[in-house]
Amino acid sequence: MMQATIRDIAGWCNSLKIEQENTCLLTGVSIDTRRISSGQLFVPLAGERSDGHDHIEAAIAAGAVASLWERSKPLPSGVEIPLIIVEDAVAALQALAAGYLERLQAKVVGITGSNGKTTTKDLVAAVLATKFVVHKTEGNYNNHLGLPLTILNAPVDTDVLVLEMGMSERGEISFLSKLAKPDVTVITNVGESHLLQLGSRRNIARAKLEIVEGMKAGGTLVYYGEEPLLREELAVIMQGKSESIFPDGLQLLTYGETESCDLIAQEIKLTDASTSFTVNESAQSEQQTTYELPIPGRHNAVNALAAIAIGRILGLSDVEIATGLQAVKLTSMRIERSRANNGAVILNDAYNASPTSVKAAIELVAELKGYHRKWIVLGDMLELGPDEEQFHRDIGAALQPSKADRVLLYGSLSIHTANEASGKYAPECVQHFTEKQELTTLLLQELEPEDLVLVKASRGMKMEEVVAALQSGLKG
């Protein structure tokens, strides 16, 4: 993590002055008094319900040896650690990250997309870790606070930073890109997440393409080549008809499953625990390499293409790349495989959901063989805007008895999925619930040891509670 003096920090964040300066060396940064480690800098942030400035004593007790302090806040009495005075703590945190990043001189990989960015981030980091010291975004630290904290907690010997960049509105990716200054970027796809805020998939594509705005000259944008909106909006940028600006010498590389892409996933084979595939460089190439992932899903083979591309850009051999992919460990609740208390296989994909990702999950279940029955358990997809009911009906249209034997649905929007799917199933095979506990109780009663169950929903639906009940065998 960051190692810096008080003077270093004051310079990076354009401090107005330093109260009680000393010569201590700080190691790391925290905005949370509950997670501070000894020797760290405390950054007090003012939120809707709490102001970090009110917790300076708790920060010191936990080990903070210095703190940023907004000029508008009264100086605390009886505090003996250095206070680095700034106009705005959030802006200072971001400037601090930019300063430390410049000192690190690490390569930076920036990753965004509507779906799959966290999985792709994990795949890229696993590949690069076979050759480099890699530091990656953890959890959901992918916004205007999380990204600078990720940078500031990178070890001083970091070779490559793999940074996930999230967004909900236009301009957010642009800001993160300009802060991180990536050498290589990835756009995984353009889905339906944030339609509520942005209004159309085209606007989402434009927002994702903001990732090029902070890139270093001569960098490479790796993107999903089967998304027409990305190709169309890239053409607009290249013609100078967009607010977004390409860095000098930007290279483009596409990936997908069709011959229009530079990297093509072929011969994809699935089990409930793994995926194997070959890579054909182009329609004319005869060279093929086989890769294996310890995670299921055709879509994950496609995600892995981005990691293969970045590995090659940064000089890794195909053997090193294959080794990294085999060793990947995904962030929790991304097609996370476990067992129910009775032995049934659970695929926990409950971290988030959009129409694109839910359809991919349905296709994954459809391709998996060897189970007595296959269950799909879905909760509502949120933040989809005025067409949210139609998106849920579309999921119902995608469900078929040939793909899943039983379908359980939870939430006020999922009734539209149930209504669309129910005509294709026997009455007891598609059931809608307004109470999560009732759904869980039915699963505990009827799930058999030879069954497979996939659980997926938007984060706000908290469907991991269903998974936990299945694992424990308790109704909760």
Secondary structure as GFF3:
##gff-version 3
##sequence-region A 1 476
A	DSSP	beta_strand	3	5	.	.	.	ID=ss1
A	DSSP	alpha_helix	6	12	.	.	.	ID=ss2
A	DSSP	beta_strand	17	19	.	.	.	ID=ss3
A	DSSP	beta_strand	25	27	.	.	.	ID=ss4
A	DSSP	beta_strand	29	30	.	.	.	ID=ss5
A	DSSP	beta_strand	41	42	.	.	.	ID=ss6
A	DSSP	three_ten_helix	52	55	.	.	.	ID=ss7
A	DSSP	alpha_helix	56	62	.	.	.	ID=ss8
A	DSSP	beta_strand	66	70	.	.	.	ID=ss9
A	DSSP	beta_strand	83	86	.	.	.	ID=ss10
A	DSSP	alpha_helix	89	104	.	.	.	ID=ss11
A	DSSP	beta_strand	107	112	.	.	.	ID=ss12
A	DSSP	alpha_helix	117	128	.	.	.	ID=ss13
A	DSSP	beta_strand	134	136	.	.	.	ID=ss14
A	DSSP	alpha_helix	146	152	.	.	.	ID=ss15
A	DSSP	beta_strand	160	164	.	.	.	ID=ss16
A	DSSP	alpha_helix	172	180	.	.	.	ID=ss17
A	DSSP	beta_strand	184	187	.	.	.	ID=ss18
A	DSSP	alpha_helix	195	198	.	.	.	ID=ss19
A	DSSP	alpha_helix	201	208	.	.	.	ID=ss20
A	DSSP	three_ten_helix	209	212	.	.	.	ID=ss21
A	DSSP	beta_strand	220	224	.	.	.	ID=ss22
A	DSSP	alpha_helix	228	238	.	.	.	ID=ss23
A	DSSP	beta_strand	251	256	.	.	.	ID=ss24
A	DSSP	beta_strand	263	270	.	.	.	ID=ss25
A	DSSP	beta_strand	275	280	.	.	.	ID=ss26
A	DSSP	beta_strand	288	293	.	.	.	ID=ss27
A	DSSP	alpha_helix	298	313	.	.	.	ID=ss28
A	DSSP	alpha_helix	318	326	.	.	.	ID=ss29
A	DSSP	beta_strand	336	339	.	.	.	ID=ss30
A	DSSP	beta_strand	345	349	.	.	.	ID=ss31
A	DSSP	alpha_helix	355	367	.	.	.	ID=ss32
A	DSSP	beta_strand	374	379	.	.	.	ID=ss33
A	DSSP	three_ten_helix	385	387	.	.	.	ID=ss34
A	DSSP	alpha_helix	388	398	.	.	.	ID=ss35
A	DSSP	beta_strand	406	410	.	.	.	ID=ss36
A	DSSP	alpha_helix	414	421	.	.	.	ID=ss37
A	DSSP	three_ten_helix	422	424	.	.	.	ID=ss38
A	DSSP	three_ten_helix	427	429	.	.	.	ID=ss39
A	DSSP	beta_strand	430	433	.	.	.	ID=ss40
A	DSSP	alpha_helix	436	446	.	.	.	ID=ss41
A	DSSP	beta_strand	452	456	.	.	.	ID=ss42
A	DSSP	three_ten_helix	459	461	.	.	.	ID=ss43
A	DSSP	alpha_helix	464	472	.	.	.	ID=ss44
###
